[in-house]
Amino acid sequence: MWFLIRAIVGGLLGSATSKWFRKTRLGVKFYNKVDSLYKWVVKKYDLQILTKEEKLIRRFPNLSARILKLEARIRKLEKK
């Protein structure tokens, strides 16, 4: 029981600290450095990183088909 409470409190404190740290000058530099490191690794090892949109398209193919159909309809109506 003690382990569970400790894990929950630790997770909450870690999340709050991370959100605060991200807004500081040092945090911005740190996250930019980590992001550039990720980009370097992707380029070096030719990895593919899925964006949120690509993940949603894979997860909900019917929804993406409807969106594409609506976008085509909008383009058609804008031409008129």
PDB file of N, CA, C and O in Angstrom:
ATOM      1  N   MET A   1       0.827  -1.194   0.000  1.00  0.00           N
ATOM      2  CA  MET A   1       0.000   0.000   0.000  1.00  0.00           C
ATOM      3  C   MET A   1       0.874   1.260   0.000  1.00  0.00           C
ATOM      4  O   MET A   1       0.606   2.220  -0.724  1.00  0.00           O
ATOM      5  N   TRP A   2       1.924   1.234   0.829  1.00  0.00           N
ATOM      6  CA  TRP A   2       2.819   2.383   0.918  1.00  0.00           C
ATOM      7  C   TRP A   2       3.494   2.655  -0.426  1.00  0.00           C
ATOM      8  O   TRP A   2       3.687   3.809  -0.808  1.00  0.00           O
ATOM      9  N   PHE A   3       3.848   1.587  -1.138  1.00  0.00           N
ATOM     10  CA  PHE A   3       4.498   1.723  -2.429  1.00  0.00           C
ATOM     11  C   PHE A   3       3.572   2.412  -3.432  1.00  0.00           C
ATOM     12  O   PHE A   3       4.014   3.252  -4.216  1.00  0.00           O
ATOM     13  N   LEU A   4       2.305   2.057  -3.405  1.00  0.00           N
ATOM     14  CA  LEU A   4       1.327   2.640  -4.324  1.00  0.00           C
ATOM     15  C   LEU A   4       1.165   4.142  -4.072  1.00  0.00           C
ATOM     16  O   LEU A   4       1.150   4.934  -5.014  1.00  0.00           O
ATOM     17  N   ILE A   5       1.045   4.523  -2.818  1.00  0.00           N
ATOM     18  CA  ILE A   5       0.900   5.947  -2.471  1.00  0.00           C
ATOM     19  C   ILE A   5       2.146   6.711  -2.872  1.00  0.00           C
ATOM     20  O   ILE A   5       2.059   7.807  -3.425  1.00  0.00           O
ATOM     21  N   ARG A   6       3.315   6.130  -2.590  1.00  0.00           N
ATOM     22  CA  ARG A   6       4.575   6.775  -2.965  1.00  0.00           C
ATOM     23  C   ARG A   6       4.694   6.961  -4.473  1.00  0.00           C
ATOM     24  O   ARG A   6       5.175   7.994  -4.938  1.00  0.00           O
ATOM     25  N   ALA A   7       4.258   5.972  -5.231  1.00  0.00           N
ATOM     26  CA  ALA A   7       4.331   6.049  -6.689  1.00  0.00           C
ATOM     27  C   ALA A   7       3.407   7.144  -7.218  1.00  0.00           C
ATOM     28  O   ALA A   7       3.785   7.890  -8.121  1.00  0.00           O
ATOM     29  N   ILE A   8       2.206   7.245  -6.665  1.00  0.00           N
ATOM     30  CA  ILE A   8       1.254   8.264  -7.112  1.00  0.00           C
ATOM     31  C   ILE A   8       1.770   9.660  -6.785  1.00  0.00           C
ATOM     32  O   ILE A   8       1.750  10.543  -7.642  1.00  0.00           O
ATOM     33  N   VAL A   9       2.227   9.863  -5.565  1.00  0.00           N
ATOM     34  CA  VAL A   9       2.738  11.183  -5.165  1.00  0.00           C
ATOM     35  C   VAL A   9       3.975  11.539  -5.967  1.00  0.00           C
ATOM     36  O   VAL A   9       4.131  12.688  -6.380  1.00  0.00           O
ATOM     37  N   GLY A  10       4.849  10.582  -6.195  1.00  0.00           N
ATOM     38  CA  GLY A  10       6.045  10.834  -6.992  1.00  0.00           C
ATOM     39  C   GLY A  10       5.706  11.202  -8.423  1.00  0.00           C
ATOM     40  O   GLY A  10       6.341  12.081  -9.007  1.00  0.00           O
ATOM     41  N   GLY A  11       4.718  10.544  -8.989  1.00  0.00           N
ATOM     42  CA  GLY A  11       4.293  10.855 -10.352  1.00  0.00           C
ATOM     43  C   GLY A  11       3.714  12.256 -10.455  1.00  0.00           C
ATOM     44  O   GLY A  11       4.004  12.986 -11.403  1.00  0.00           O
ATOM     45  N   LEU A  12       2.901  12.630  -9.484  1.00  0.00           N
ATOM     46  CA  LEU A  12       2.311  13.973  -9.484  1.00  0.00           C
ATOM     47  C   LEU A  12       3.378  15.051  -9.330  1.00  0.00           C
ATOM     48  O   LEU A  12       3.357  16.055 -10.041  1.00  0.00           O
ATOM     49  N   LEU A  13       4.305  14.843  -8.406  1.00  0.00           N
ATOM     50  CA  LEU A  13       5.377  15.829  -8.201  1.00  0.00           C
ATOM     51  C   LEU A  13       6.286  15.915  -9.424  1.00  0.00           C
ATOM     52  O   LEU A  13       6.712  17.003  -9.811  1.00  0.00           O
ATOM     53  N   GLY A  14       6.579  14.776 -10.023  1.00  0.00           N
ATOM     54  CA  GLY A  14       7.421  14.769 -11.222  1.00  0.00           C
ATOM     55  C   GLY A  14       6.757  15.501 -12.376  1.00  0.00           C
ATOM     56  O   GLY A  14       7.415  16.244 -13.104  1.00  0.00           O
ATOM     57  N   SER A  15       5.478  15.297 -12.542  1.00  0.00           N
ATOM     58  CA  SER A  15       4.744  15.964 -13.617  1.00  0.00           C
ATOM     59  C   SER A  15       4.699  17.473 -13.396  1.00  0.00           C
ATOM     60  O   SER A  15       4.920  18.253 -14.322  1.00  0.00           O
ATOM     61  N   ALA A  16       4.413  17.874 -12.164  1.00  0.00           N
ATOM     62  CA  ALA A  16       4.358  19.306 -11.856  1.00  0.00           C
ATOM     63  C   ALA A  16       5.722  19.962 -12.053  1.00  0.00           C
ATOM     64  O   ALA A  16       5.814  21.066 -12.589  1.00  0.00           O
ATOM     65  N   THR A  17       6.770  19.283 -11.620  1.00  0.00           N
ATOM     66  CA  THR A  17       8.120  19.824 -11.766  1.00  0.00           C
ATOM     67  C   THR A  17       8.492  19.934 -13.244  1.00  0.00           C
ATOM     68  O   THR A  17       9.104  20.917 -13.662  1.00  0.00           O
ATOM     69  N   SER A  18       8.126  18.939 -14.021  1.00  0.00           N
ATOM     70  CA  SER A  18       8.433  18.955 -15.446  1.00  0.00           C
ATOM     71  C   SER A  18       7.733  20.119 -16.142  1.00  0.00           C
ATOM     72  O   SER A  18       8.340  20.804 -16.965  1.00  0.00           O
ATOM     73  N   LYS A  19       6.466  20.346 -15.819  1.00  0.00           N
ATOM     74  CA  LYS A  19       5.726  21.459 -16.429  1.00  0.00           C
ATOM     75  C   LYS A  19       6.337  22.800 -16.035  1.00  0.00           C
ATOM     76  O   LYS A  19       6.423  23.710 -16.859  1.00  0.00           O
ATOM     77  N   TRP A  20       6.762  22.923 -14.778  1.00  0.00           N
ATOM     78  CA  TRP A  20       7.378  24.176 -14.338  1.00  0.00           C
ATOM     79  C   TRP A  20       8.731  24.353 -15.020  1.00  0.00           C
ATOM     80  O   TRP A  20       9.047  25.442 -15.500  1.00  0.00           O
ATOM     81  N   PHE A  21       9.537  23.277 -15.066  1.00  0.00           N
ATOM     82  CA  PHE A  21      10.883  23.356 -15.625  1.00  0.00           C
ATOM     83  C   PHE A  21      10.856  23.705 -17.101  1.00  0.00           C
ATOM     84  O   PHE A  21      11.745  24.399 -17.594  1.00  0.00           O
ATOM     85  N   ARG A  22       9.838  23.225 -17.812  1.00  0.00           N
ATOM     86  CA  ARG A  22       9.735  23.478 -19.247  1.00  0.00           C
ATOM     87  C   ARG A  22       9.616  24.972 -19.541  1.00  0.00           C
ATOM     88  O   ARG A  22      10.017  25.413 -20.618  1.00  0.00           O
ATOM     89  N   LYS A  23       9.075  25.760 -18.613  1.00  0.00           N
ATOM     90  CA  LYS A  23       8.857  27.191 -18.830  1.00  0.00           C
ATOM     91  C   LYS A  23      10.075  28.042 -18.482  1.00  0.00           C
ATOM     92  O   LYS A  23      10.118  29.220 -18.838  1.00  0.00           O
ATOM     93  N   THR A  24      11.055  27.476 -17.801  1.00  0.00           N
ATOM     94  CA  THR A  24      12.229  28.256 -17.437  1.00  0.00           C
ATOM     95  C   THR A  24      13.194  28.349 -18.621  1.00  0.00           C
ATOM     96  O   THR A  24      13.091  27.584 -19.580  1.00  0.00           O
ATOM     97  N   ARG A  25      14.133  29.298 -18.539  1.00  0.00           N
ATOM     98  CA  ARG A  25      15.105  29.463 -19.617  1.00  0.00           C
ATOM     99  C   ARG A  25      15.970  28.215 -19.798  1.00  0.00           C
ATOM    100  O   ARG A  25      16.228  27.777 -20.919  1.00  0.00           O
ATOM    101  N   LEU A  26      16.406  27.660 -18.680  1.00  0.00           N
ATOM    102  CA  LEU A  26      17.227  26.449 -18.735  1.00  0.00           C
ATOM    103  C   LEU A  26      16.417  25.277 -19.290  1.00  0.00           C
ATOM    104  O   LEU A  26      16.941  24.455 -20.041  1.00  0.00           O
ATOM    105  N   GLY A  27      15.142  25.207 -18.918  1.00  0.00           N
ATOM    106  CA  GLY A  27      14.275  24.154 -19.419  1.00  0.00           C
ATOM    107  C   GLY A  27      14.070  24.246 -20.914  1.00  0.00           C
ATOM    108  O   GLY A  27      14.076  23.229 -21.606  1.00  0.00           O
ATOM    109  N   VAL A  28      13.888  25.462 -21.422  1.00  0.00           N
ATOM    110  CA  VAL A  28      13.710  25.655 -22.864  1.00  0.00           C
ATOM    111  C   VAL A  28      14.961  25.205 -23.599  1.00  0.00           C
ATOM    112  O   VAL A  28      14.871  24.512 -24.613  1.00  0.00           O
ATOM    113  N   LYS A  29      16.128  25.594 -23.097  1.00  0.00           N
ATOM    114  CA  LYS A  29      17.380  25.167 -23.724  1.00  0.00           C
ATOM    115  C   LYS A  29      17.538  23.648 -23.682  1.00  0.00           C
ATOM    116  O   LYS A  29      17.954  23.027 -24.660  1.00  0.00           O
ATOM    117  N   PHE A  30      17.199  23.059 -22.532  1.00  0.00           N
ATOM    118  CA  PHE A  30      17.319  21.612 -22.369  1.00  0.00           C
ATOM    119  C   PHE A  30      16.415  20.878 -23.354  1.00  0.00           C
ATOM    120  O   PHE A  30      16.859  19.960 -24.044  1.00  0.00           O
ATOM    121  N   TYR A  31      15.141  21.282 -23.419  1.00  0.00           N
ATOM    122  CA  TYR A  31      14.205  20.605 -24.316  1.00  0.00           C
ATOM    123  C   TYR A  31      14.571  20.826 -25.782  1.00  0.00           C
ATOM    124  O   TYR A  31      14.357  19.934 -26.603  1.00  0.00           O
ATOM    125  N   ASN A  32      15.115  21.986 -26.131  1.00  0.00           N
ATOM    126  CA  ASN A  32      15.592  22.219 -27.502  1.00  0.00           C
ATOM    127  C   ASN A  32      16.768  21.300 -27.828  1.00  0.00           C
ATOM    128  O   ASN A  32      16.862  20.764 -28.932  1.00  0.00           O
ATOM    129  N   LYS A  33      17.665  21.126 -26.852  1.00  0.00           N
ATOM    130  CA  LYS A  33      18.825  20.255 -27.048  1.00  0.00           C
ATOM    131  C   LYS A  33      18.380  18.801 -27.221  1.00  0.00           C
ATOM    132  O   LYS A  33      18.894  18.090 -28.086  1.00  0.00           O
ATOM    133  N   VAL A  34      17.429  18.363 -26.400  1.00  0.00           N
ATOM    134  CA  VAL A  34      16.920  17.003 -26.512  1.00  0.00           C
ATOM    135  C   VAL A  34      16.229  16.809 -27.864  1.00  0.00           C
ATOM    136  O   VAL A  34      16.392  15.769 -28.502  1.00  0.00           O
ATOM    137  N   ASP A  35      15.462  17.808 -28.298  1.00  0.00           N
ATOM    138  CA  ASP A  35      14.778  17.726 -29.582  1.00  0.00           C
ATOM    139  C   ASP A  35      15.783  17.636 -30.728  1.00  0.00           C
ATOM    140  O   ASP A  35      15.593  16.855 -31.660  1.00  0.00           O
ATOM    141  N   SER A  36      16.849  18.430 -30.662  1.00  0.00           N
ATOM    142  CA  SER A  36      17.864  18.363 -31.717  1.00  0.00           C
ATOM    143  C   SER A  36      18.575  17.007 -31.695  1.00  0.00           C
ATOM    144  O   SER A  36      18.951  16.489 -32.747  1.00  0.00           O
ATOM    145  N   LEU A  37      18.761  16.433 -30.513  1.00  0.00           N
ATOM    146  CA  LEU A  37      19.356  15.104 -30.407  1.00  0.00           C
ATOM    147  C   LEU A  37      18.453  14.061 -31.056  1.00  0.00           C
ATOM    148  O   LEU A  37      18.932  13.188 -31.780  1.00  0.00           O
ATOM    149  N   TYR A  38      17.151  14.148 -30.801  1.00  0.00           N
ATOM    150  CA  TYR A  38      16.203  13.229 -31.434  1.00  0.00           C
ATOM    151  C   TYR A  38      16.264  13.350 -32.952  1.00  0.00           C
ATOM    152  O   TYR A  38      16.279  12.341 -33.657  1.00  0.00           O
ATOM    153  N   LYS A  39      16.300  14.572 -33.453  1.00  0.00           N
ATOM    154  CA  LYS A  39      16.344  14.779 -34.899  1.00  0.00           C
ATOM    155  C   LYS A  39      17.630  14.208 -35.492  1.00  0.00           C
ATOM    156  O   LYS A  39      17.614  13.644 -36.586  1.00  0.00           O
ATOM    157  N   TRP A  40      18.734  14.352 -34.778  1.00  0.00           N
ATOM    158  CA  TRP A  40      20.013  13.823 -35.241  1.00  0.00           C
ATOM    159  C   TRP A  40      19.960  12.294 -35.321  1.00  0.00           C
ATOM    160  O   TRP A  40      20.428  11.701 -36.293  1.00  0.00           O
ATOM    161  N   VAL A  41      19.386  11.662 -34.290  1.00  0.00           N
ATOM    162  CA  VAL A  41      19.294  10.201 -34.270  1.00  0.00           C
ATOM    163  C   VAL A  41      18.406   9.713 -35.411  1.00  0.00           C
ATOM    164  O   VAL A  41      18.719   8.717 -36.064  1.00  0.00           O
ATOM    165  N   VAL A  42      17.299  10.415 -35.648  1.00  0.00           N
ATOM    166  CA  VAL A  42      16.393  10.036 -36.737  1.00  0.00           C
ATOM    167  C   VAL A  42      17.107  10.112 -38.076  1.00  0.00           C
ATOM    168  O   VAL A  42      16.966   9.223 -38.915  1.00  0.00           O
ATOM    169  N   LYS A  43      17.876  11.180 -38.274  1.00  0.00           N
ATOM    170  CA  LYS A  43      18.598  11.350 -39.533  1.00  0.00           C
ATOM    171  C   LYS A  43      19.705  10.307 -39.686  1.00  0.00           C
ATOM    172  O   LYS A  43      19.872   9.719 -40.754  1.00  0.00           O
ATOM    173  N   LYS A  44      20.454  10.085 -38.615  1.00  0.00           N
ATOM    174  CA  LYS A  44      21.601   9.180 -38.667  1.00  0.00           C
ATOM    175  C   LYS A  44      21.174   7.733 -38.921  1.00  0.00           C
ATOM    176  O   LYS A  44      21.796   7.039 -39.726  1.00  0.00           O
ATOM    177  N   TYR A  45      20.133   7.279 -38.251  1.00  0.00           N
ATOM    178  CA  TYR A  45      19.717   5.886 -38.355  1.00  0.00           C
ATOM    179  C   TYR A  45      18.507   5.694 -39.270  1.00  0.00           C
ATOM    180  O   TYR A  45      17.937   4.604 -39.327  1.00  0.00           O
ATOM    181  N   ASP A  46      18.121   6.734 -39.973  1.00  0.00           N
ATOM    182  CA  ASP A  46      17.032   6.693 -40.946  1.00  0.00           C
ATOM    183  C   ASP A  46      15.759   6.093 -40.343  1.00  0.00           C
ATOM    184  O   ASP A  46      15.173   5.161 -40.893  1.00  0.00           O
ATOM    185  N   LEU A  47      15.349   6.645 -39.208  1.00  0.00           N
ATOM    186  CA  LEU A  47      14.143   6.191 -38.526  1.00  0.00           C
ATOM    187  C   LEU A  47      12.957   7.031 -38.955  1.00  0.00           C
ATOM    188  O   LEU A  47      13.111   8.157 -39.427  1.00  0.00           O
ATOM    189  N   GLN A  48      11.779   6.471 -38.785  1.00  0.00           N
ATOM    190  CA  GLN A  48      10.559   7.217 -39.072  1.00  0.00           C
ATOM    191  C   GLN A  48       9.831   7.461 -37.764  1.00  0.00           C
ATOM    192  O   GLN A  48       9.600   6.541 -36.980  1.00  0.00           O
ATOM    193  N   ILE A  49       9.475   8.709 -37.547  1.00  0.00           N
ATOM    194  CA  ILE A  49       8.726   9.071 -36.360  1.00  0.00           C
ATOM    195  C   ILE A  49       7.323   9.442 -36.804  1.00  0.00           C
ATOM    196  O   ILE A  49       7.138  10.293 -37.675  1.00  0.00           O
ATOM    197  N   LEU A  50       6.352   8.805 -36.205  1.00  0.00           N
ATOM    198  CA  LEU A  50       4.968   9.083 -36.556  1.00  0.00           C
ATOM    199  C   LEU A  50       4.504  10.358 -35.857  1.00  0.00           C
ATOM    200  O   LEU A  50       4.773  10.569 -34.675  1.00  0.00           O
ATOM    201  N   THR A  51       3.820  11.178 -36.593  1.00  0.00           N
ATOM    202  CA  THR A  51       3.226  12.353 -35.985  1.00  0.00           C
ATOM    203  C   THR A  51       1.891  11.955 -35.366  1.00  0.00           C
ATOM    204  O   THR A  51       1.394  10.854 -35.600  1.00  0.00           O
ATOM    205  N   LYS A  52       1.326  12.841 -34.589  1.00  0.00           N
ATOM    206  CA  LYS A  52       0.036  12.561 -33.969  1.00  0.00           C
ATOM    207  C   LYS A  52      -1.029  12.318 -35.032  1.00  0.00           C
ATOM    208  O   LYS A  52      -1.888  11.449 -34.879  1.00  0.00           O
ATOM    209  N   GLU A  53      -0.963  13.091 -36.102  1.00  0.00           N
ATOM    210  CA  GLU A  53      -1.945  12.938 -37.172  1.00  0.00           C
ATOM    211  C   GLU A  53      -1.834  11.560 -37.821  1.00  0.00           C
ATOM    212  O   GLU A  53      -2.850  10.916 -38.081  1.00  0.00           O
ATOM    213  N   GLU A  54      -0.611  11.105 -38.084  1.00  0.00           N
ATOM    214  CA  GLU A  54      -0.420   9.798 -38.697  1.00  0.00           C
ATOM    215  C   GLU A  54      -0.913   8.680 -37.781  1.00  0.00           C
ATOM    216  O   GLU A  54      -1.483   7.695 -38.253  1.00  0.00           O
ATOM    217  N   LYS A  55      -0.694   8.829 -36.472  1.00  0.00           N
ATOM    218  CA  LYS A  55      -1.172   7.832 -35.520  1.00  0.00           C
ATOM    219  C   LYS A  55      -2.691   7.773 -35.520  1.00  0.00           C
ATOM    220  O   LYS A  55      -3.277   6.691 -35.474  1.00  0.00           O
ATOM    221  N   LEU A  56      -3.335   8.951 -35.573  1.00  0.00           N
ATOM    222  CA  LEU A  56      -4.792   8.972 -35.596  1.00  0.00           C
ATOM    223  C   LEU A  56      -5.345   8.382 -36.884  1.00  0.00           C
ATOM    224  O   LEU A  56      -6.370   7.701 -36.868  1.00  0.00           O
ATOM    225  N   ILE A  57      -4.673   8.640 -37.996  1.00  0.00           N
ATOM    226  CA  ILE A  57      -5.125   8.087 -39.277  1.00  0.00           C
ATOM    227  C   ILE A  57      -5.037   6.563 -39.248  1.00  0.00           C
ATOM    228  O   ILE A  57      -5.933   5.880 -39.745  1.00  0.00           O
ATOM    229  N   ARG A  58      -3.975   6.037 -38.677  1.00  0.00           N
ATOM    230  CA  ARG A  58      -3.847   4.580 -38.588  1.00  0.00           C
ATOM    231  C   ARG A  58      -4.885   3.987 -37.638  1.00  0.00           C
ATOM    232  O   ARG A  58      -5.398   2.890 -37.859  1.00  0.00           O
ATOM    233  N   ARG A  59      -5.179   4.728 -36.590  1.00  0.00           N
ATOM    234  CA  ARG A  59      -6.112   4.226 -35.592  1.00  0.00           C
ATOM    235  C   ARG A  59      -7.564   4.320 -36.066  1.00  0.00           C
ATOM    236  O   ARG A  59      -8.370   3.440 -35.765  1.00  0.00           O
ATOM    237  N   PHE A  60      -7.901   5.382 -36.807  1.00  0.00           N
ATOM    238  CA  PHE A  60      -9.265   5.612 -37.268  1.00  0.00           C
ATOM    239  C   PHE A  60      -9.278   5.829 -38.784  1.00  0.00           C
ATOM    240  O   PHE A  60      -9.412   6.968 -39.233  1.00  0.00           O
ATOM    241  N   PRO A  61      -9.144   4.785 -39.566  1.00  0.00           N
ATOM    242  CA  PRO A  61      -9.081   4.957 -41.022  1.00  0.00           C
ATOM    243  C   PRO A  61     -10.390   5.492 -41.608  1.00  0.00           C
ATOM    244  O   PRO A  61     -10.357   6.247 -42.579  1.00  0.00           O
ATOM    245  N   ASN A  62     -11.542   5.118 -41.040  1.00  0.00           N
ATOM    246  CA  ASN A  62     -12.819   5.606 -41.561  1.00  0.00           C
ATOM    247  C   ASN A  62     -12.958   7.113 -41.364  1.00  0.00           C
ATOM    248  O   ASN A  62     -13.468   7.821 -42.232  1.00  0.00           O
ATOM    249  N   LEU A  63     -12.505   7.584 -40.232  1.00  0.00           N
ATOM    250  CA  LEU A  63     -12.564   9.016 -39.951  1.00  0.00           C
ATOM    251  C   LEU A  63     -11.680   9.799 -40.916  1.00  0.00           C
ATOM    252  O   LEU A  63     -12.074  10.857 -41.407  1.00  0.00           O
ATOM    253  N   SER A  64     -10.497   9.282 -41.183  1.00  0.00           N
ATOM    254  CA  SER A  64      -9.603   9.985 -42.117  1.00  0.00           C
ATOM    255  C   SER A  64     -10.193   9.996 -43.524  1.00  0.00           C
ATOM    256  O   SER A  64     -10.024  10.968 -44.260  1.00  0.00           O
ATOM    257  N   ALA A  65     -10.885   8.917 -43.904  1.00  0.00           N
ATOM    258  CA  ALA A  65     -11.519   8.895 -45.226  1.00  0.00           C
ATOM    259  C   ALA A  65     -12.629   9.945 -45.306  1.00  0.00           C
ATOM    260  O   ALA A  65     -12.785  10.614 -46.327  1.00  0.00           O
ATOM    261  N   ARG A  66     -13.392  10.085 -44.230  1.00  0.00           N
ATOM    262  CA  ARG A  66     -14.449  11.102 -44.209  1.00  0.00           C
ATOM    263  C   ARG A  66     -13.861  12.509 -44.290  1.00  0.00           C
ATOM    264  O   ARG A  66     -14.394  13.373 -44.987  1.00  0.00           O
ATOM    265  N   ILE A  67     -12.765  12.732 -43.576  1.00  0.00           N
ATOM    266  CA  ILE A  67     -12.122  14.048 -43.603  1.00  0.00           C
ATOM    267  C   ILE A  67     -11.636  14.370 -45.011  1.00  0.00           C
ATOM    268  O   ILE A  67     -11.834  15.482 -45.498  1.00  0.00           O
ATOM    269  N   LEU A  68     -11.005  13.409 -45.659  1.00  0.00           N
ATOM    270  CA  LEU A  68     -10.513  13.631 -47.019  1.00  0.00           C
ATOM    271  C   LEU A  68     -11.666  13.919 -47.976  1.00  0.00           C
ATOM    272  O   LEU A  68     -11.545  14.772 -48.856  1.00  0.00           O
ATOM    273  N   LYS A  69     -12.787  13.210 -47.810  1.00  0.00           N
ATOM    274  CA  LYS A  69     -13.950  13.434 -48.663  1.00  0.00           C
ATOM    275  C   LYS A  69     -14.515  14.845 -48.437  1.00  0.00           C
ATOM    276  O   LYS A  69     -14.887  15.527 -49.392  1.00  0.00           O
ATOM    277  N   LEU A  70     -14.578  15.274 -47.173  1.00  0.00           N
ATOM    278  CA  LEU A  70     -15.081  16.618 -46.871  1.00  0.00           C
ATOM    279  C   LEU A  70     -14.152  17.703 -47.413  1.00  0.00           C
ATOM    280  O   LEU A  70     -14.618  18.728 -47.911  1.00  0.00           O
ATOM    281  N   GLU A  71     -12.849  17.483 -47.320  1.00  0.00           N
ATOM    282  CA  GLU A  71     -11.897  18.461 -47.848  1.00  0.00           C
ATOM    283  C   GLU A  71     -12.035  18.586 -49.363  1.00  0.00           C
ATOM    284  O   GLU A  71     -11.957  19.687 -49.909  1.00  0.00           O
ATOM    285  N   ALA A  72     -12.240  17.459 -50.039  1.00  0.00           N
ATOM    286  CA  ALA A  72     -12.438  17.497 -51.493  1.00  0.00           C
ATOM    287  C   ALA A  72     -13.725  18.247 -51.833  1.00  0.00           C
ATOM    288  O   ALA A  72     -13.777  19.005 -52.802  1.00  0.00           O
ATOM    289  N   ARG A  73     -14.745  18.029 -51.035  1.00  0.00           N
ATOM    290  CA  ARG A  73     -16.024  18.720 -51.254  1.00  0.00           C
ATOM    291  C   ARG A  73     -15.874  20.231 -51.055  1.00  0.00           C
ATOM    292  O   ARG A  73     -16.439  21.022 -51.810  1.00  0.00           O
ATOM    293  N   ILE A  74     -15.115  20.618 -50.043  1.00  0.00           N
ATOM    294  CA  ILE A  74     -14.875  22.046 -49.779  1.00  0.00           C
ATOM    295  C   ILE A  74     -14.125  22.669 -50.949  1.00  0.00           C
ATOM    296  O   ILE A  74     -14.485  23.752 -51.411  1.00  0.00           O
ATOM    297  N   ARG A  75     -13.074  21.986 -51.438  1.00  0.00           N
ATOM    298  CA  ARG A  75     -12.322  22.522 -52.585  1.00  0.00           C
ATOM    299  C   ARG A  75     -13.225  22.704 -53.796  1.00  0.00           C
ATOM    300  O   ARG A  75     -13.111  23.691 -54.523  1.00  0.00           O
ATOM    301  N   LYS A  76     -14.124  21.744 -54.007  1.00  0.00           N
ATOM    302  CA  LYS A  76     -15.045  21.810 -55.131  1.00  0.00           C
ATOM    303  C   LYS A  76     -16.000  23.006 -54.982  1.00  0.00           C
ATOM    304  O   LYS A  76     -16.286  23.706 -55.953  1.00  0.00           O
ATOM    305  N   LEU A  77     -16.487  23.227 -53.758  1.00  0.00           N
ATOM    306  CA  LEU A  77     -17.411  24.347 -53.511  1.00  0.00           C
ATOM    307  C   LEU A  77     -16.695  25.694 -53.604  1.00  0.00           C
ATOM    308  O   LEU A  77     -17.296  26.681 -54.027  1.00  0.00           O
ATOM    309  N   GLU A  78     -15.439  25.746 -53.220  1.00  0.00           N
ATOM    310  CA  GLU A  78     -14.680  27.000 -53.293  1.00  0.00           C
ATOM    311  C   GLU A  78     -14.420  27.394 -54.740  1.00  0.00           C
ATOM    312  O   GLU A  78     -14.315  28.582 -55.042  1.00  0.00           O
ATOM    313  N   LYS A  79     -14.318  26.440 -55.621  1.00  0.00           N
ATOM    314  CA  LYS A  79     -14.076  26.757 -57.037  1.00  0.00           C
ATOM    315  C   LYS A  79     -15.291  27.398 -57.699  1.00  0.00           C
ATOM    316  O   LYS A  79     -15.151  28.151 -58.663  1.00  0.00           O
ATOM    317  N   LYS A  80     -16.474  27.102 -57.188  1.00  0.00           N
ATOM    318  CA  LYS A  80     -17.706  27.648 -57.791  1.00  0.00           C
ATOM    319  C   LYS A  80     -17.853  29.115 -57.572  1.00  0.00           C
ATOM    320  O   LYS A  80     -18.834  29.710 -58.019  1.00  0.00           O
TER     321      LYS A  80
END
